């Protein structure tokens, strides 16, 4: 079935974080939100139908975790990532950021050192800091092809004394799909230094062809025995509001330790919609994902071409996964506050300031192109006009 990704859906006044939160900040001034990582496409119909079927029963009661949930995940990981997991390896999590917070609390103590690669998704450092851990930043490099690369020599230095390493796989905000060799190297260094790896793979299903995502635990025995992998259908199938996530822990000792910790917090179960939506996403949406990825790639190519032709002082780190583009605006010569103001006040666009992603993000802005082409064209035309006036 052909999916209509061109449909424009009015999300205003729905308590949407993406739309209504900046509306309050901007005092309802006209703007286009291109920031927080959810898409403006309608959630796949099988997912909506699965929720409607539950609603039609008319009783919103307590719901146990069904065996079909485990089966859907096992089938998905096997078919998509050639990863064989068992029921006992999978633990429900009410959102990946919460799951990472639980792992931090479970496997480290206050004042312990946690390593992250920067720039990176802000909760990777904000959550450890809020939990009184010490964060060390391993800075990613940008090569001549405008791609993020790992400085492994520095990584080996930065990992010393760390308790945990939080990996973004694929990377956010850069959209980098780490190679199997890179992941193997990370696994070896962390194992040698007795550092547990937490791998956030929420964008894995949005890997753009011909790139290939490798689930961290599959790249080596060292990786399998020394990692917690978090996954979710929320980004790929546009259902982040359902907080339907899970982690996979192959090492029995660590799995039992984590399981006991989250059971003590009583966070191992959720609402009925978190279960049925995942099952529908993994079992019934095979026609959605390829079409979505093709549409996103078209949007990425469109932005890339416009930057080269109309705004050459803005470069882009072309994503290999997801619908997020990290724009390199350093040639504009604006301080971060003024750069954000340029996009907001002069172009009428809400983006994520690169500085919010930590060290290495200064001078960048993150653009969300998970939207209908019509909306993207309007946004880019506004940016071109503002750029030409100012630069």
MODA-V935762 format. One record per residue. PHI is phi in whole degrees, 0 to 359 (NA if undefined). NEAR is the number of other ideal C-beta (glycine too) atoms within 10 Angstrom. D_LAST is the distance of its C-alpha to the last C-alpha in Angstrom with 2 decimals. Layout:
# MODA-V935762
PHI/NEAR/D_LAST
PHI/NEAR/D_LAST
This chain:
# MODA-V935762
NA/7/44.89
285/6/41.44
270/19/39.10
267/10/36.81
276/21/33.48
275/11/31.84
295/11/33.68
264/11/31.53
250/11/33.39
282/8/32.87
257/14/32.89
293/10/32.24
59/9/35.13
242/10/36.71
61/8/36.11
287/17/33.48
300/13/31.65
294/20/28.62
259/19/28.56
279/14/30.74
294/15/29.84
292/19/26.16
299/17/27.45
292/8/29.45
294/11/26.62
272/15/24.27
56/6/27.26
63/10/27.27
296/11/23.85
297/7/22.77
203/20/21.03
241/20/21.42
278/24/22.88
230/27/21.88
242/22/23.33
310/16/27.04
278/20/28.82
231/20/30.88
261/24/30.45
265/22/30.54
268/22/33.30
296/14/36.89
302/21/39.01
310/24/41.42
300/15/44.45
299/19/47.08
289/26/45.66
299/14/45.64
294/13/49.14
297/22/50.43
290/18/49.39
297/11/50.86
299/11/54.11
291/19/54.42
295/12/53.71
297/7/56.33
292/9/58.99
83/6/58.48
231/7/59.00
261/11/56.18
267/7/58.44
299/7/58.19
229/15/57.31
277/9/58.22
289/14/56.10
280/13/57.44
297/9/58.38
296/14/56.21
294/21/53.17
298/19/54.19
298/14/55.07
296/20/51.69
294/22/49.87
298/19/52.29
294/12/51.90
295/19/48.10
293/23/47.87
289/12/50.49
289/11/49.10
267/15/45.44
235/20/45.63
53/10/49.23
242/21/49.92
268/11/53.39
236/22/53.59
251/10/56.56
309/11/56.94
290/13/57.51
284/22/54.28
258/20/52.17
233/21/51.56
297/21/49.88
223/27/46.93
280/20/45.46
108/20/41.85
289/24/40.56
300/20/39.04
297/18/42.45
298/25/44.16
296/24/42.18
299/17/43.11
298/20/46.74
295/24/46.61
298/21/45.20
291/16/48.02
284/18/50.61
250/18/49.92
212/20/48.74
236/11/49.64
308/9/47.80
80/9/46.35
292/17/46.32
270/19/43.33
235/25/41.10
259/27/38.57
227/25/35.32
263/26/32.59
241/18/29.16
286/28/26.64
202/25/28.86
313/24/29.83
308/16/30.29
300/17/34.00
299/26/34.87
251/21/34.57
293/14/34.84
293/20/38.20
301/25/39.84
297/11/38.74
297/11/40.14
264/15/43.32
66/11/43.57
263/20/42.84
262/16/40.98
260/18/37.85
247/18/36.88
254/17/33.54
265/22/33.57
281/16/30.02
285/21/28.98
260/11/27.45
248/17/24.61
276/8/25.88
292/5/24.41
270/8/24.42
60/13/22.20
234/15/25.34
287/20/27.04
226/12/30.24
268/18/33.04
273/14/34.01
293/13/37.73
297/8/38.90
288/13/37.03
301/19/38.03
296/14/41.67
286/11/41.24
291/19/39.41
284/20/42.00
302/11/44.83
82/12/46.54
282/22/44.60
263/19/46.56
225/22/44.07
234/26/41.03
259/26/38.80
254/23/37.22
258/22/34.58
223/25/35.84
291/26/33.63
281/27/30.83
234/25/28.65
259/28/25.62
276/30/25.38
70/27/27.75
284/25/29.69
263/22/33.23
292/24/35.34
284/13/37.92
300/13/41.62
294/10/41.87
296/17/39.18
293/23/40.94
297/17/44.30
294/18/43.09
301/28/41.86
300/24/45.23
293/15/47.19
297/17/45.44
292/23/45.76
297/18/49.38
298/11/50.24
258/14/48.88
56/10/50.39
244/20/47.07
283/21/47.01
259/24/44.03
253/24/42.57
250/26/40.60
270/29/38.42
241/24/38.30
294/25/37.10
264/25/34.51
303/26/37.11
290/25/38.01
259/25/34.40
296/22/34.39
270/20/32.90
301/10/35.10
267/6/36.00
290/14/35.41
231/11/38.43
277/21/38.70
244/24/41.53
301/23/43.07
305/29/43.33
292/29/47.09
268/20/47.79
279/22/46.50
192/18/49.48
296/11/52.51
299/18/50.83
293/25/47.95
296/19/50.40
276/15/52.53
224/22/49.79
210/29/47.24
238/28/46.57
251/28/44.44
258/26/42.85
223/25/42.14
192/27/41.57
277/28/41.04
296/24/38.68
284/23/35.28
295/23/36.44
249/27/38.43
51/20/36.24
220/25/38.90
296/21/37.59
292/13/39.20
271/24/42.60
49/18/42.33
252/27/44.35
223/25/44.09
200/23/46.48
239/27/46.93
237/25/49.05
233/23/51.02
277/22/53.36
287/17/54.95
298/11/57.91
298/9/58.15
291/18/54.52
298/18/54.62
295/12/57.71
294/13/56.20
292/21/53.04
301/15/55.16
296/10/57.41
295/15/54.50
287/21/52.84
294/12/56.28
294/10/56.98
272/11/53.82
59/7/54.95
237/17/51.63
264/14/53.00
225/14/53.22
211/18/51.06
274/16/51.12
299/19/52.38
287/20/49.01
294/23/47.62
279/23/50.44
295/23/50.70
291/26/46.96
296/27/46.79
300/21/49.90
293/24/48.50
299/28/45.14
282/24/46.83
260/15/49.73
233/16/48.50
244/19/44.81
295/10/44.98
275/13/43.39
286/22/40.42
297/18/38.80
300/11/38.44
292/14/36.93
298/23/34.51
297/19/33.37
295/13/32.92
293/21/30.80
298/23/28.61
299/15/28.19
297/13/27.11
295/23/24.41
297/23/23.24
297/11/23.23
297/15/21.27
296/21/18.40
301/14/18.63
294/10/18.46
297/17/15.49
298/21/13.40
295/12/14.63
276/9/14.19
247/15/11.04
223/21/8.99
296/11/10.44
278/13/8.86
254/22/10.86
256/19/14.52
226/19/17.62
272/22/21.12
291/18/23.01
290/27/25.85
263/23/29.42
208/25/30.67
77/29/29.69
249/26/26.93
252/28/24.56
246/24/21.43
269/28/20.07
271/24/16.32
270/18/15.27
254/23/11.96
297/15/12.91
289/13/10.41
285/18/7.70
72/11/10.16
256/17/11.12
296/11/14.85
302/17/16.51
296/10/17.24
287/11/13.76
294/23/12.55
298/19/15.40
295/13/14.71
300/20/11.19
294/25/13.07
286/18/16.03
275/14/15.18
259/15/12.00
257/23/12.72
69/18/16.46
237/22/17.19
257/23/19.61
240/24/19.30
272/23/21.23
299/20/19.49
300/24/20.20
297/19/21.78
291/18/24.47
268/23/25.76
92/21/26.73
303/16/26.33
94/21/23.90
266/22/21.75
298/16/19.41
89/19/15.74
246/29/16.73
222/27/17.06
259/25/20.01
252/26/19.79
264/24/23.14
253/24/23.63
277/22/27.32
207/24/27.13
303/19/27.95
302/15/25.70
301/11/25.33
292/18/23.85
295/23/21.49
298/13/20.33
297/15/19.72
297/24/17.74
291/24/15.53
296/13/15.03
295/18/13.97
292/27/11.43
301/16/10.10
298/14/10.04
294/18/8.31
297/20/5.52
293/10/5.41
290/9/5.97
272/11/3.78
240/14/0.00
